[in-house]
Amino acid sequence: MFRALLPLLEKATVTLIVTRVRESPPQVRVTVIPKPNDEKADKALYRPFNVEASIDELEHPEEGFAKLLTAERESRTGVEAAIAN
């Protein structure tokens, strides 16, 4: 998970909020709140996002939280590139 955070941490400070939303089966919500390091950055590209899933789903090596985080970051990078062009 933390390797997936590294590219985002190059451009932003990231706050993670983890909340338990269900007892059985255990399910949590992870809120990722990026704050850009550059004050001139487009704030729309740094909106918070949520992931809500079971612990097993979040820890899945191929489809878990790290993959979702990577997909979200790549999506925002694509939008950023389109805006720049």
C-alpha positions, 0 to 999 in steps of 0.5 A: 500500500505504501509503495502505491502512495509514494508517487502521490506523496511527491506532489502532495501531503496525504491524510488517511482516515480509516473508519470501521463501518461494519462489524461482521464481516469487518468492513472499513472506509478509507478516506484519502485526502491529498493536499498539494505541496504546490499552492498553484496546483489545480485543487480540483485534481486533489479532491478526497476520495473514499474506498469502502470494502472488507479487509480481505478486499483491501488487502488483496494483492492484485485488486486491493487498496494499492491498485485502487490508489494507483488507478485513482492517481493515474486517472488524475494524472491523465486529467492533469496532462489533458488540462496542460495541453 
